[in-house]
Amino acid sequence: AKFVSSFQGLTVLFLISGIFLLLKYAIKRRRYSHLIPSRNKRFIDVWGDFSIFPGTASYEAAGLSLTAVILQYLNGLFHLYKNEVLFSIWIGYTPFKCLNKPEAVEEVLGGRKINEKAWFYDWLHCWLGTGLLTSHGQKWKSRRRLLTPAFHFDILKDFLPVINERSRLLKQL
């Protein structure tokens, strides 16, 4: 009897903690949703923007890949928010900011402040190592300086016909 009552107490404690966390994240989501444009979210929307996608089997039956459908969805969001400087995509209870204007990208990449990477970049270290995408701080700054001259506009002019041709092919997909 003593074990059952302590088990029930522990269960109630976990339920109350879960409800508290759910409310905390729902309030956070509501606050961020009003600051940065994003799709309206339901109160309990565990998968965020990706909750609208059914399982992989339904896409395979239609001859599509889930990756292609997600990319089309993201392309649609960029088109929907084309007049906005940035917008949010929610994955779970985490907002991911999407920059939609070249000026915003320039502001972020050209800023003097060295930005720390988000926690999920740590997952990429074993796959990609600590390159330009995943590193931060002084290591990121030195690697960016090495790559910047390769993307100077005069150098990229030579590749413009190839870039245009490949862009047209990609658009047809």
C-alpha positions as CSV (number, residue, x, y, z in Angstrom):
1,A,0.0,0.0,0.0
2,K,2.9,2.3,0.8
3,F,4.5,1.6,-2.6
4,V,1.2,2.4,-4.5
5,S,0.7,5.7,-2.7
6,S,4.2,6.8,-3.4
7,F,3.9,5.7,-7.0
8,Q,0.6,7.7,-7.3
9,G,2.3,10.7,-5.8
10,L,5.2,10.5,-8.2
11,T,2.8,10.1,-11.2
12,V,0.8,13.2,-10.1
13,L,4.1,15.1,-9.7
14,F,5.2,14.1,-13.3
15,L,1.7,15.1,-14.7
16,I,1.8,18.5,-13.0
17,S,5.4,19.0,-14.2
18,G,4.4,18.1,-17.7
19,I,1.4,20.4,-17.7
20,F,3.6,23.2,-16.3
21,L,6.2,22.7,-19.1
22,L,3.5,22.6,-21.8
23,L,2.0,25.8,-20.5
24,K,5.4,27.4,-20.4
25,Y,6.2,26.5,-24.0
26,A,2.7,27.5,-25.2
27,I,3.1,31.0,-23.6
28,K,6.6,31.3,-25.2
29,R,5.3,30.3,-28.6
30,R,2.4,32.8,-28.4
31,R,4.9,35.5,-27.4
32,Y,7.3,34.8,-30.2
33,S,4.5,34.3,-32.8
34,H,3.4,37.9,-32.3
35,L,6.9,39.3,-32.6
36,I,8.0,37.5,-35.8
37,P,5.6,36.5,-38.6
38,S,4.7,32.8,-38.6
39,R,1.8,30.5,-39.2
40,N,-0.8,30.4,-36.4
41,K,-0.2,27.6,-34.0
42,R,-2.6,25.5,-32.1
43,F,-2.1,25.3,-28.3
44,I,-0.7,21.8,-28.4
45,D,1.2,21.4,-31.6
46,V,4.2,19.2,-30.8
47,W,5.6,19.1,-34.3
48,G,5.2,22.7,-35.1
49,D,5.0,23.5,-38.8
50,F,5.7,19.9,-39.7
51,S,2.6,18.6,-38.0
52,I,0.7,19.0,-41.3
53,F,2.8,16.2,-42.9
54,P,1.4,12.7,-42.6
55,G,3.7,9.6,-42.5
56,T,6.3,8.8,-45.2
57,A,4.2,5.9,-46.6
58,S,1.5,8.2,-48.0
59,Y,4.1,10.1,-50.0
60,E,5.8,7.0,-51.3
61,A,2.5,5.7,-52.4
62,A,2.0,8.9,-54.4
63,G,5.5,8.6,-55.9
64,L,6.9,11.5,-53.9
65,S,9.7,11.8,-51.3
66,L,9.0,13.4,-48.0
67,T,12.1,15.6,-48.5
68,A,10.7,16.9,-51.8
69,V,7.4,17.7,-50.2
70,I,9.0,19.5,-47.3
71,L,11.2,21.6,-49.7
72,Q,8.1,22.5,-51.6
73,Y,6.4,23.5,-48.3
74,L,9.4,25.7,-47.3
75,N,9.5,27.3,-50.8
76,G,5.8,28.1,-50.3
77,L,6.5,29.7,-46.9
78,F,9.3,31.9,-48.4
79,H,6.8,32.9,-51.2
80,L,4.1,33.6,-48.6
81,Y,6.4,35.9,-46.6
82,K,8.2,37.4,-49.5
83,N,7.5,40.9,-48.3
84,E,8.8,40.2,-44.8
85,V,12.4,40.6,-43.8
86,L,12.3,37.4,-41.7
87,F,9.8,34.8,-40.5
88,S,9.7,31.8,-38.2
89,I,9.4,28.2,-38.9
90,W,8.4,26.2,-35.7
91,I,9.8,22.7,-35.2
92,G,8.3,21.5,-32.0
93,Y,8.4,24.4,-29.6
94,T,11.6,26.0,-31.1
95,P,11.3,28.8,-33.6
96,F,13.8,28.9,-36.4
97,K,14.3,32.3,-38.0
98,C,14.3,32.4,-41.8
99,L,15.9,35.4,-43.5
100,N,14.0,36.4,-46.6
101,K,15.8,39.5,-47.8
102,P,19.5,40.0,-48.9
103,E,19.8,43.0,-46.5
104,A,18.9,40.8,-43.5
105,V,21.4,38.1,-44.5
106,E,24.1,40.8,-45.0
107,E,23.3,42.2,-41.5
108,V,23.7,38.8,-39.9
109,L,26.8,37.7,-41.7
110,G,28.5,41.1,-41.9
111,G,28.0,41.9,-38.2
112,R,31.0,42.4,-36.0
113,K,29.5,40.4,-33.2
114,I,30.4,36.8,-33.4
115,N,27.3,34.7,-33.0
116,E,27.2,31.5,-31.1
117,K,25.6,28.6,-32.9
118,A,22.4,27.0,-31.6
119,W,22.4,23.8,-29.7
120,F,21.4,21.6,-32.7
121,Y,24.6,22.4,-34.5
122,D,26.4,20.2,-32.0
123,W,24.7,17.2,-33.5
124,L,26.3,18.0,-36.9
125,H,29.9,17.9,-35.5
126,C,30.2,14.2,-35.9
127,W,28.9,14.3,-39.5
128,L,30.4,17.6,-40.8
129,G,33.2,18.3,-38.3
130,T,34.0,21.8,-37.2
131,G,33.9,23.6,-40.5
132,L,32.4,27.0,-41.4
133,L,28.9,25.8,-40.9
134,T,29.3,24.3,-37.4
135,S,32.1,26.3,-35.8
136,H,31.8,29.6,-33.9
137,G,34.0,32.2,-32.3
138,Q,37.5,32.8,-33.5
139,K,37.6,29.5,-35.5
140,W,34.5,30.6,-37.5
141,K,35.9,34.1,-38.1
142,S,39.3,32.8,-39.4
143,R,37.6,30.2,-41.8
144,R,35.2,32.8,-43.1
145,R,38.1,35.2,-43.9
146,L,39.7,32.4,-45.9
147,L,36.5,31.8,-48.0
148,T,35.3,35.4,-48.5
149,P,37.7,36.2,-51.4
150,A,36.4,33.2,-53.3
151,F,33.0,34.7,-53.4
152,H,34.0,38.2,-54.5
153,F,31.6,39.5,-57.1
154,D,34.2,39.8,-59.9
155,I,35.1,36.1,-59.5
156,L,31.5,35.1,-59.5
157,K,30.7,37.0,-62.7
158,D,32.6,34.4,-64.7
159,F,30.3,31.7,-63.3
160,L,27.0,33.7,-64.0
161,P,26.0,31.8,-67.2
162,V,26.5,28.4,-65.5
163,I,24.6,29.6,-62.4
164,N,21.7,30.9,-64.5
165,E,21.5,27.7,-66.5
166,R,21.5,25.5,-63.4
167,S,18.9,27.8,-61.7
168,R,16.6,27.4,-64.7
169,L,17.0,23.6,-64.5
170,L,16.3,23.6,-60.8
171,K,13.3,25.7,-61.2
172,Q,11.8,23.2,-63.7
173,L,12.0,20.5,-61.1
